[in-house]
Amino acid sequence: MSGAPFLSLVIPAYNEAQRLEACVRALRGHLASANVPHEVVLVVERSTDGTLELARKLTEGQAAFHVIGNEAQIGKGHAVRTGMLAARGEITFFMDADLSTPLEEIATFLAFFDAHTDVDVLIGNRAHAQSEIVKSQSFIRRKMGQMFNAILRAIVGIRVSDTQCGFKAFRRPAREAIFTRQKLDGFAFDVEVLLLAEKLGHRIADLPVRWTNAEGSKVHLLRDSLRMLCDALRVRRIVGQTMRVQP
């Protein structure tokens, strides 16, 4: 492919050696029939299982695949920001390496963007009445997730009902405006991203998705929930400072 792609897919990866091959194979197969110029940006945080070496091996000679190796394991927010700032597409998605939301949903999101030119940010909503949850999280994880989102709405004032679904898409102007300002490195970065989108005047919409809980989550139930809560308490201040510094 020559020239800038229309579609970019950003995938953060940390210790994903066990499922990276299946992920890359699925991406290659799905995008082979895509009727738009595309790229895949794999951002690998420093791992202990050879994820970076495997990513480079699996994508060798594939012009549409770009592998970025971060020198340290900083956090998902940092990995996603790295990929979003490197992406070149007019529409850019970020999604998890486990592909818990299937790649077929990309076409649905692109069609929605095409039909709703006023929408700048489009997110998957697992809580949507029309979403299909093929395999649910455990009862405890599900309830803690619901509680976390309720706390966010109360503390941060964000109107999104599912901030943590790892399937989000952005038009290029929104992506550039948001991710040049975004700062949080941990799992609560989604909250900052969405609050920045609201503060910057970008319209956010959500869609139902098909979603399957994947085993091997990198989120530690108690430790990371406490970290996300602490970050949530910081989000309004961080976003306020960012907006004052970068109007």
C-alpha positions as CSV (number, residue, x, y, z in Angstrom):
1,M,0.0,0.0,0.0
2,S,1.1,3.6,-0.7
3,G,0.0,6.8,0.9
4,A,-1.7,7.3,4.2
5,P,-4.2,4.6,5.2
6,F,-7.9,5.3,5.8
7,L,-8.2,2.8,8.7
8,S,-5.7,2.3,11.5
9,L,-6.0,-0.4,14.2
10,V,-3.9,0.1,17.4
11,I,-3.3,-2.9,19.6
12,P,-1.4,-2.7,22.8
13,A,0.3,-5.9,24.0
14,Y,2.1,-6.9,27.2
15,N,3.0,-10.6,27.8
16,E,0.7,-11.7,24.9
17,A,2.9,-14.4,23.4
18,Q,0.3,-17.1,23.9
19,R,-2.4,-15.4,21.9
20,L,-0.5,-13.0,19.6
21,E,-0.2,-15.4,16.7
22,A,-4.0,-16.0,16.7
23,C,-4.5,-12.3,16.9
24,V,-2.2,-11.5,14.0
25,R,-3.7,-14.3,11.9
26,A,-7.2,-13.0,12.5
27,L,-6.2,-9.5,11.6
28,R,-4.4,-10.6,8.4
29,G,-7.4,-12.6,7.3
30,H,-10.0,-10.0,8.1
31,L,-8.1,-7.1,6.6
32,A,-7.2,-9.0,3.4
33,S,-10.8,-8.4,2.3
34,A,-11.1,-4.9,3.5
35,N,-11.9,-2.4,0.8
36,V,-9.9,0.4,2.4
37,P,-6.2,1.2,2.8
38,H,-5.3,0.1,6.3
39,E,-2.5,-0.3,8.9
40,V,-2.1,-2.2,12.1
41,V,0.1,-0.7,14.9
42,L,1.2,-3.2,17.5
43,V,2.6,-1.5,20.5
44,V,4.5,-4.0,22.7
45,E,5.3,-3.0,26.3
46,R,8.5,-4.6,27.6
47,S,7.5,-8.2,28.3
48,T,9.0,-11.2,29.9
49,D,7.7,-13.8,27.4
50,G,9.2,-12.7,24.1
51,T,6.1,-10.9,22.9
52,L,8.2,-8.3,21.0
53,E,10.3,-10.8,19.2
54,L,7.3,-12.8,18.2
55,A,5.4,-9.7,17.0
56,R,8.3,-8.8,14.7
57,K,8.5,-12.4,13.4
58,L,4.8,-12.7,12.7
59,T,4.6,-9.4,10.9
60,E,7.9,-9.6,8.9
61,G,7.3,-8.6,5.3
62,Q,3.8,-7.4,6.0
63,A,3.7,-3.8,4.9
64,A,0.5,-3.0,6.7
65,F,1.8,-4.1,10.1
66,H,4.0,-1.8,12.2
67,V,5.5,-3.0,15.5
68,I,6.6,-0.5,18.2
69,G,8.6,-1.8,21.1
70,N,8.3,0.3,24.2
71,E,11.5,0.1,26.3
72,A,9.6,-0.2,29.6
73,Q,6.4,-1.6,30.9
74,I,4.6,1.6,31.9
75,G,0.9,0.8,31.4
76,K,-1.9,0.2,28.9
77,G,-2.7,3.9,28.7
78,H,0.9,4.7,27.7
79,A,0.9,1.9,25.1
80,V,-2.4,3.0,23.6
81,R,-1.2,6.7,23.5
82,T,2.0,5.6,21.8
83,G,0.0,3.8,19.1
84,M,-2.6,6.5,18.6
85,L,0.0,9.1,18.1
86,A,1.8,6.9,15.6
87,A,-1.4,6.0,13.7
88,R,-2.1,7.8,10.4
89,G,-5.6,6.7,9.6
90,E,-8.7,8.9,9.1
91,I,-10.5,6.5,11.4
92,T,-8.4,4.8,14.2
93,F,-9.5,2.1,16.5
94,F,-7.8,0.8,19.6
95,M,-8.7,-2.8,20.7
96,D,-7.3,-5.5,22.9
97,A,-5.0,-8.3,21.6
98,D,-7.5,-10.9,22.8
99,L,-10.0,-9.6,20.2
100,S,-12.8,-9.9,22.8
101,T,-14.8,-7.7,20.5
102,P,-14.7,-9.4,17.1
103,L,-13.1,-7.7,14.1
104,E,-16.5,-7.9,12.2
105,E,-17.6,-5.0,14.4
106,I,-15.2,-2.7,12.6
107,A,-17.5,-2.6,9.6
108,T,-20.5,-1.7,11.8
109,F,-18.6,1.2,13.4
110,L,-17.3,2.5,10.0
111,A,-20.8,2.4,8.6
112,F,-22.1,4.4,11.6
113,F,-19.3,7.0,11.1
114,D,-20.3,7.3,7.5
115,A,-24.0,7.8,8.3
116,H,-23.4,10.1,11.3
117,T,-20.8,12.7,10.2
118,D,-21.2,14.7,13.4
119,V,-19.9,11.8,15.6
120,D,-16.2,12.0,16.4
121,V,-15.7,9.2,18.9
122,L,-17.5,5.9,18.8
123,I,-17.2,3.4,21.6
124,G,-18.4,-0.2,22.3
125,N,-21.0,-0.5,25.1
126,R,-21.3,-3.9,26.7
127,A,-24.1,-2.6,28.8
128,H,-26.2,-1.7,25.8
129,A,-29.5,-3.6,25.6
130,Q,-28.6,-5.0,22.2
131,S,-25.1,-6.1,23.0
132,E,-24.4,-9.8,22.8
133,I,-22.3,-11.1,25.7
134,V,-21.1,-14.5,24.5
135,K,-19.1,-15.2,27.6
136,S,-19.5,-13.0,30.6
137,Q,-17.0,-12.0,33.2
138,S,-17.3,-13.5,36.7
139,F,-20.1,-12.2,38.9
140,I,-17.5,-10.3,41.1
141,R,-15.7,-8.7,38.1
142,R,-19.0,-7.7,36.5
143,K,-20.3,-6.1,39.7
144,M,-17.1,-4.3,40.4
145,G,-17.1,-3.0,36.8
146,Q,-20.6,-1.7,37.2
147,M,-19.7,-0.1,40.6
148,F,-16.6,1.5,39.0
149,N,-18.7,3.1,36.2
150,A,-21.3,4.3,38.8
151,I,-18.5,5.9,40.8
152,L,-17.1,7.5,37.7
153,R,-20.4,9.1,36.8
154,A,-20.7,10.4,40.3
155,I,-17.1,11.7,40.7
156,V,-16.1,12.7,37.2
157,G,-19.5,13.6,35.8
158,I,-19.0,11.5,32.7
159,R,-22.1,10.4,30.9
160,V,-20.7,7.2,29.3
161,S,-22.2,4.0,30.8
162,D,-19.3,1.7,29.8
163,T,-15.9,3.5,29.9
164,Q,-13.8,0.3,30.0
165,C,-14.8,-1.6,26.9
166,G,-11.5,-2.0,24.9
167,F,-13.0,-1.2,21.5
168,K,-13.1,2.5,20.7
169,A,-12.8,4.5,17.4
170,F,-11.8,8.1,16.6
171,R,-11.9,10.4,13.6
172,R,-8.4,11.8,13.0
173,P,-9.0,15.3,14.3
174,A,-10.5,14.0,17.5
175,R,-7.7,11.4,17.9
176,E,-5.0,14.1,17.4
177,A,-6.6,16.6,19.8
178,I,-7.3,14.0,22.5
179,F,-4.1,11.9,22.6
180,T,-1.7,14.9,22.4
181,R,-3.3,15.9,25.7
182,Q,-3.9,12.5,27.4
183,K,-1.6,11.7,30.3
184,L,-2.7,8.8,32.4
185,D,-0.7,5.6,31.9
186,G,-2.8,3.1,33.7
187,F,-6.1,1.2,33.1
188,A,-8.2,4.3,33.9
189,F,-6.9,6.1,30.9
190,D,-10.2,5.5,29.1
191,V,-11.9,7.8,31.5
192,E,-9.5,10.6,30.8
193,V,-9.8,10.0,27.0
194,L,-13.6,10.3,27.1
195,L,-13.6,13.3,29.5
196,L,-11.1,15.1,27.2
197,A,-13.4,14.3,24.3
198,E,-16.3,15.9,26.0
199,K,-14.4,18.9,27.2
200,L,-13.0,19.5,23.7
201,G,-16.5,19.4,22.2
202,H,-16.3,16.1,20.3
203,R,-19.5,14.2,20.1
204,I,-19.4,10.7,21.5
205,A,-21.8,7.9,20.6
206,D,-21.9,4.2,21.6
207,L,-22.9,1.1,19.9
208,P,-23.8,-2.4,21.1
209,V,-21.1,-5.0,20.5
210,R,-20.6,-8.7,20.5
211,W,-18.2,-9.4,23.3
212,T,-16.5,-12.5,24.8
213,N,-14.7,-12.5,28.1
214,A,-11.1,-13.7,27.4
215,E,-9.2,-15.6,30.0
216,G,-5.8,-14.3,31.1
217,S,-6.8,-10.7,31.9
218,K,-3.9,-8.4,32.9
219,V,-6.2,-6.6,35.3
220,H,-5.7,-7.6,38.9
221,L,-9.1,-7.4,40.5
222,L,-8.3,-5.6,43.8
223,R,-5.0,-3.9,43.1
224,D,-5.9,-2.4,39.7
225,S,-9.5,-1.5,40.8
226,L,-7.9,0.6,43.6
227,R,-5.5,2.2,41.2
228,M,-8.3,3.0,38.8
229,L,-10.3,4.6,41.6
230,C,-7.3,6.7,42.6
231,D,-6.8,7.7,39.0
232,A,-10.5,8.5,38.6
233,L,-10.2,10.9,41.6
234,R,-7.4,12.6,39.7
235,V,-9.0,12.8,36.3
236,R,-11.0,16.0,36.7
237,R,-7.9,17.8,38.0
238,I,-5.6,16.4,35.3
239,V,-8.0,17.2,32.5
240,G,-8.7,20.7,33.9
241,Q,-4.9,21.4,34.1
242,T,-4.4,20.0,30.6
243,M,-7.2,22.2,29.1
244,R,-5.7,25.3,30.7
245,V,-2.2,24.6,29.4
246,Q,-3.3,23.5,25.9
247,P,-6.5,25.4,25.1
